[in-house]
Amino acid sequence: MVIGIGIDIIEIERIQQSVEKFGERFLDKIFTETEKEYSLTKKHKYQHLAARFAAKEAIAKALSTGWAQGFRWKDIEIYNEKSGMPGVKLSGELKKFVEGDKSLKITMSHSENYVTCFAILYKTTPY
């Protein structure tokens, strides 16, 4: 049973501008060390950062949480499975919210200028 869905699209240039303007302060606020290590070593680093940003936004929408309920950017970590598929690691209050019979899946896609992510939160057991 689907509990929540979320989608986000972002211009890659917007993330690039934020990194160039705010530097480490921006990176440290939004991304985990693992996400930074992965993204910043890539040829198209801003695309990878934008994908992780869009994923976090889509996940927040799927969870129907907000800043007041304890959402923190770094409580969501996006990583790649060995297959290349994106995976999600939650921590803090978000981890507690998705424990038990709930699962979260995401998919990401990009073009030259944009990145999008779709997230779905679903119940893994019948009603």
Backbone as CSV, one residue per row, in Angstrom:
resi,resn,N_x,N_y,N_z,CA_x,CA_y,CA_z,C_x,C_y,C_z
1,MET,0.838,-1.173,0.000,0.000,0.000,0.000,0.890,1.247,0.000
2,VAL,0.620,2.161,-0.899,1.384,3.402,-0.984,0.953,4.332,0.149
3,ILE,1.926,4.842,0.857,1.672,5.781,1.955,1.956,7.202,1.512
4,GLY,2.998,7.381,0.690,3.340,8.718,0.238,4.206,8.680,-1.001
5,ILE,4.094,9.725,-1.809,4.944,9.877,-2.980,5.505,11.296,-2.990
6,GLY,6.647,11.447,-3.613,7.251,12.767,-3.730,8.073,12.844,-4.997
7,ILE,8.140,14.024,-5.561,8.927,14.250,-6.761,9.608,15.607,-6.648
8,ASP,10.783,15.708,-7.225,11.469,16.993,-7.254,12.276,17.084,-8.537
9,ILE,12.391,18.302,-9.031,13.233,18.597,-10.183,14.038,19.847,-9.838
10,ILE,15.290,19.852,-10.251,16.147,20.993,-9.939,17.105,21.242,-11.095
11,GLU,17.413,22.509,-11.297,18.420,22.874,-12.284,19.799,22.596,-11.689
12,ILE,20.617,21.909,-12.415,21.970,21.599,-11.943,22.731,22.887,-11.670
13,GLU,22.513,23.887,-12.504,23.197,25.171,-12.348,22.886,25.826,-10.992
14,ARG,21.692,25.611,-10.486,21.317,26.188,-9.188,22.196,25.638,-8.066
15,ILE,22.471,24.347,-8.112,23.350,23.746,-7.103,24.771,24.249,-7.301
16,GLN,25.216,24.333,-8.538,26.555,24.845,-8.819,26.713,26.260,-8.268
17,GLN,25.729,27.106,-8.499,25.790,28.479,-8.001,25.833,28.529,-6.472
18,SER,25.078,27.660,-5.821,25.082,27.620,-4.354,26.439,27.187,-3.816
19,VAL,27.045,26.192,-4.471,28.370,25.733,-4.050,29.395,26.841,-4.268
20,GLU,29.329,27.493,-5.412,30.291,28.556,-5.702,30.117,29.760,-4.782
21,LYS,28.896,30.062,-4.409,28.633,31.223,-3.552,28.909,30.938,-2.074
22,PHE,28.472,29.772,-1.591,28.544,29.477,-0.154,29.581,28.425,0.222
23,GLY,30.129,27.720,-0.764,31.203,26.759,-0.538,30.884,25.673,0.478
24,GLU,31.839,25.442,1.363,31.721,24.363,2.347,30.508,24.530,3.260
25,ARG,30.132,25.755,3.531,28.973,25.989,4.407,27.723,25.353,3.805
26,PHE,27.516,25.530,2.513,26.381,24.914,1.830,26.525,23.389,1.803
27,LEU,27.686,22.920,1.374,27.914,21.479,1.276,27.713,20.788,2.624
28,ASP,28.244,21.385,3.689,28.155,20.771,5.019,26.741,20.801,5.587
29,LYS,25.935,21.743,5.169,24.556,21.830,5.652,23.673,20.765,5.003
30,ILE,23.902,20.488,3.730,23.005,19.637,2.945,23.471,18.186,2.846
31,PHE,24.756,17.963,2.661,25.261,16.647,2.287,26.079,15.983,3.388
32,THR,25.962,14.655,3.468,26.781,13.883,4.398,28.204,13.780,3.839
33,GLU,29.109,13.359,4.675,30.496,13.173,4.219,30.564,12.166,3.081
34,THR,29.808,11.098,3.183,29.791,10.074,2.128,29.292,10.657,0.805
35,GLU,28.246,11.461,0.861,27.717,12.077,-0.361,28.716,13.046,-0.980
36,LYS,29.383,13.804,-0.139,30.387,14.748,-0.659,31.566,14.000,-1.262
37,GLU,32.054,12.980,-0.575,33.189,12.205,-1.090,32.857,11.599,-2.447
38,TYR,31.656,11.069,-2.582,31.247,10.459,-3.843,31.110,11.520,-4.940
39,SER,30.316,12.541,-4.683,29.972,13.517,-5.712,31.144,14.372,-6.155
40,LEU,31.937,14.820,-5.214,33.008,15.763,-5.539,34.171,15.122,-6.296
41,THR,34.195,13.792,-6.356,35.250,13.116,-7.118,34.830,12.831,-8.565
42,LYS,33.581,13.123,-8.886,33.056,12.833,-10.223,33.334,13.980,-11.188
43,LYS,33.427,13.641,-12.474,33.649,14.651,-13.509,32.514,15.680,-13.511
44,HIS,31.280,15.216,-13.373,30.103,16.091,-13.360,29.582,16.207,-11.927
45,LYS,30.414,16.745,-11.058,30.106,16.771,-9.625,28.815,17.509,-9.301
46,TYR,28.501,18.570,-10.008,27.289,19.324,-9.697,26.038,18.519,-10.046
47,GLN,26.124,17.706,-11.079,25.016,16.836,-11.432,24.753,15.837,-10.303
48,HIS,25.805,15.272,-9.750,25.661,14.300,-8.665,25.148,14.960,-7.389
49,LEU,25.629,16.150,-7.094,25.123,16.888,-5.937,23.651,17.247,-6.129
50,ALA,23.297,17.696,-7.324,21.911,18.060,-7.608,20.990,16.849,-7.488
51,ALA,21.459,15.696,-7.936,20.649,14.480,-7.827,20.371,14.146,-6.367
52,ARG,21.358,14.289,-5.524,21.174,14.004,-4.105,20.268,15.042,-3.446
53,PHE,20.391,16.283,-3.869,19.518,17.330,-3.354,18.066,17.040,-3.740
54,ALA,17.835,16.736,-5.011,16.481,16.433,-5.486,15.910,15.207,-4.778
55,ALA,16.751,14.216,-4.534,16.302,13.012,-3.835,15.840,13.355,-2.424
56,LYS,16.601,14.172,-1.726,16.227,14.556,-0.363,14.900,15.315,-0.357
57,GLU,14.712,16.194,-1.330,13.449,16.932,-1.436,12.287,15.977,-1.726
58,ALA,12.466,15.062,-2.660,11.403,14.117,-3.008,11.060,13.218,-1.821
59,ILE,12.074,12.787,-1.101,11.843,11.942,0.074,11.078,12.703,1.145
60,ALA,11.447,13.938,1.393,10.728,14.751,2.383,9.250,14.864,2.004
61,LYS,8.977,15.020,0.717,7.587,15.107,0.257,6.867,13.774,0.447
62,ALA,7.530,12.673,0.139,6.917,11.355,0.293,6.624,11.047,1.763
63,LEU,7.487,11.493,2.638,7.300,11.252,4.070,6.291,12.219,4.685
64,SER,5.937,13.248,3.938,5.016,14.288,4.427,5.495,14.877,5.739
65,THR,6.782,15.032,5.838,7.355,15.630,7.036,7.772,17.049,6.703
66,GLY,8.049,17.778,7.686,8.509,19.139,7.484,9.601,19.434,8.477
67,TRP,10.088,20.644,8.416,11.170,21.025,9.326,10.724,20.915,10.779
68,ALA,9.447,21.173,11.048,8.945,21.141,12.426,8.961,19.729,13.007
69,GLN,8.841,18.712,12.153,8.841,17.331,12.634,10.243,16.731,12.711
70,GLY,11.257,17.543,12.662,12.604,17.042,12.857,13.354,16.684,11.591
71,PHE,12.866,17.097,10.430,13.577,16.817,9.186,14.888,17.597,9.160
72,ARG,15.956,16.894,8.898,17.272,17.505,8.735,17.871,16.947,7.447
73,TRP,18.472,17.820,6.659,19.047,17.411,5.375,19.930,16.180,5.492
74,LYS,20.790,16.175,6.491,21.776,15.105,6.599,21.215,13.840,7.241
75,ASP,19.932,13.843,7.623,19.276,12.623,8.092,18.909,11.715,6.921
76,ILE,19.089,12.214,5.713,18.877,11.424,4.492,20.214,11.343,3.771
77,GLU,20.681,10.134,3.539,21.918,9.936,2.783,21.602,9.105,1.551
78,ILE,22.012,9.603,0.408,21.804,8.911,-0.861,23.122,8.256,-1.267
79,TYR,23.048,6.992,-1.594,24.234,6.254,-2.014,23.871,5.402,-3.220
80,ASN,24.851,4.776,-3.815,24.610,3.893,-4.948,24.836,2.452,-4.533
81,GLU,23.863,1.610,-4.866,24.016,0.166,-4.680,25.092,-0.320,-5.657
82,LYS,25.578,-1.532,-5.461,26.574,-2.090,-6.387,26.040,-2.137,-7.815
83,SER,24.727,-2.298,-7.940,24.094,-2.347,-9.262,24.033,-0.969,-9.924
84,GLY,24.304,0.082,-9.153,24.197,1.440,-9.654,22.903,2.129,-9.254
85,MET,21.928,1.344,-8.797,20.648,1.911,-8.358,20.869,2.771,-7.120
86,PRO,20.138,3.879,-7.010,20.286,4.711,-5.818,19.631,4.058,-4.598
87,GLY,20.259,4.240,-3.469,19.728,3.742,-2.213,19.605,4.882,-1.226
88,VAL,18.842,4.646,-0.166,18.589,5.666,0.847,18.917,5.108,2.218
89,LYS,19.669,5.885,2.976,19.950,5.564,4.365,19.407,6.710,5.209
90,LEU,18.501,6.384,6.130,17.904,7.400,6.984,18.501,7.320,8.383
91,SER,18.516,8.449,9.064,18.968,8.478,10.461,18.065,9.439,11.228
92,GLY,18.283,9.533,12.516,17.491,10.434,13.346,16.029,10.045,13.386
93,GLU,15.171,11.056,13.492,13.725,10.836,13.567,13.168,10.190,12.308
94,LEU,13.781,10.471,11.172,13.289,9.893,9.917,13.445,8.385,9.903
95,LYS,14.529,7.885,10.469,14.746,6.433,10.513,13.644,5.762,11.328
96,LYS,13.288,6.359,12.443,12.221,5.805,13.286,10.895,5.778,12.532
97,PHE,10.646,6.788,11.719,9.386,6.905,10.994,9.223,5.816,9.933
98,VAL,10.320,5.364,9.349,10.248,4.399,8.247,10.593,2.975,8.698
99,GLU,10.772,2.761,9.972,11.085,1.417,10.463,9.859,0.499,10.384
100,GLY,10.121,-0.765,10.590,9.039,-1.740,10.653,8.551,-2.168,9.294
101,ASP,7.264,-1.941,9.046,6.633,-2.451,7.830,6.594,-1.433,6.696
102,LYS,7.454,-0.417,6.753,7.498,0.590,5.694,8.816,0.509,4.944
103,SER,8.768,0.801,3.656,9.966,0.862,2.829,9.919,2.116,1.976
104,LEU,11.095,2.532,1.549,11.243,3.742,0.760,12.109,3.421,-0.446
105,LYS,11.633,3.789,-1.619,12.388,3.592,-2.859,12.461,4.914,-3.609
106,ILE,13.573,5.109,-4.323,13.723,6.303,-5.154,14.262,5.925,-6.525
107,THR,14.026,6.804,-7.458,14.661,6.714,-8.762,15.040,8.130,-9.170
108,MET,16.175,8.257,-9.823,16.671,9.562,-10.241,16.966,9.536,-11.728
109,SER,16.850,10.693,-12.361,17.162,10.821,-13.776,17.683,12.225,-14.022
110,HIS,18.428,12.379,-15.107,18.974,13.702,-15.400,19.096,13.927,-16.894
111,SER,19.129,15.192,-17.229,19.451,15.624,-18.583,20.681,16.515,-18.443
112,GLU,20.999,17.255,-19.446,22.171,18.125,-19.383,22.002,19.224,-18.332
113,ASN,20.767,19.690,-18.149,20.528,20.839,-17.275,19.717,20.559,-16.021
114,TYR,19.006,19.445,-15.984,18.086,19.170,-14.889,18.308,17.790,-14.299
115,VAL,17.925,17.672,-13.028,17.898,16.382,-12.342,16.523,16.245,-11.719
116,THR,15.973,15.055,-11.755,14.693,14.796,-11.109,14.791,13.529,-10.266
117,CYS,13.958,13.475,-9.257,13.897,12.284,-8.414,12.445,12.027,-8.046
118,PHE,12.096,10.754,-8.006,10.775,10.314,-7.572,10.976,9.382,-6.394
119,ALA,10.203,9.597,-5.335,10.296,8.758,-4.136,8.923,8.187,-3.808
120,ILE,8.918,6.954,-3.323,7.670,6.321,-2.911,7.885,5.640,-1.552
121,LEU,6.981,5.923,-0.648,6.973,5.302,0.665,5.793,4.343,0.667
122,TYR,6.049,3.096,1.019,4.967,2.125,0.977,5.040,1.186,2.162
123,LYS,3.895,0.622,2.461,3.755,-0.353,3.540,4.017,-1.730,2.939
124,THR,4.887,-2.493,3.581,5.296,-3.781,3.009,4.402,-4.942,3.452
125,THR,3.528,-4.709,4.414,2.605,-5.764,4.868,1.172,-5.320,4.599
126,PRO,0.281,-6.275,4.412,-1.131,-5.902,4.177,-1.684,-5.093,5.346
127,TYR,-2.782,-4.431,5.082,-3.440,-3.560,6.048,-3.336,-4.129,7.423
